[in-house]
Amino acid sequence: MTPKQRAIAAFEQRIPDHVPTFELEFQLTQALFGQDYLTQRELDAAPSADARERLLQENADLFARVAERLEYDIVPLQAIWREAHQVRMVHLLRERVGDTRMICAHGDSTMGIPDGEHMVEVSIRLAEEADAVHAEQRRNLAAMLEHCTVLVDAGVDVFINCADYCFNHGPFLSPPMFAEFVTPYLTALHAGQRALGAYTIKHTDGNIMPILDQLAASAPHALHSIDPMAGVDIAVVKRQIGDRVALCGNVNCALMQTGTDEDVIASARYCLTHAKPGGGYFFCTSNVPFNGLPLERYLLILDVWKEMRAY
């Protein structure tokens, strides 16, 4: 199978030749190749169009090298958010990977946890200005689907929808409030992205168990990251919704930072043992391989994946 065929099989709850892999972001390019991904700030500071194009070309080269080295089935765009620049990046990536790998972009419009500065304000609005909040969510949804249409036309295959809904102890909104203010728009977002011909991954950290059924009912193709640091057990999630939604995760990032090699290996083995059977599974970390994480620890879990990935 090509990497793209393998990923599609997992998205569609079929069994590929082996478990596919990708990451929401890969932040260890400096350790791997001595080069960082291009940021939007650096791109905006380019002195000319030619300089900007040169930066984009070099960035596309790096994305392709990382995908080849780490055997990613999905190439995730990161750090660039202006639509025109994203479109150019997709075109450049397609020149490098052809149709052998999927390309992923961010695509969420729903309401996540507000930052600490606005948490009280948002809570009051939900109670006192519900109609205005709903109108805002409808506008955000429409704007995001317009953006997704542009990216699909450019060559994006997958959207990863990254609004975080949960703390380690549970969701910010109670399940009934989540059902009112998030689930209808998340469902419409997934339906709209599917209608464009794209695959959808819903990402949220934290303890998702009180809203797990709502997340599954919103009909993403896959759910990421099944957070073990919030006590979420991928074996339990597989039993509850694994016949409806593919799972992505959930090697414990905290253990990868502070645990022993044996802890890390055990976490990777647990994921593959419990989420791999029957297909519908992508091997990845419980968040991202973040700056400061030893590269050796990430390569260690890929060694476990290579040992156990075959069906």
Secondary structure, 3 states (H helix, E strand, C coil): CCHHHHHHHHHCCCCCCECCECCCCCCCHHHHHCCCCCCHHHHHCCCCHHHHHHHHHHHHHHHHHHHHHHCCCEEECCCCCCHHHHHHHHHHHHHHHCCCCEEEEECCCCCCCCCCCCHHHHHHHHHHCHHHHHHHHHHHHHHHHHHHHHHHHHCCCEEEEECCCEECCEECCCHHHHHHHCHHHHHHHHHHHHHCCCEEEEECCCCCHHHHHHHHHCCCCEEEECCHHHCCCHHHHHHHHCCCCEEEEEECHHHHHHCCHHHHHHHHHHHHHHHCCCCCEEEEECCCCCCCCCHHHHHHHHHHHHHHCEC
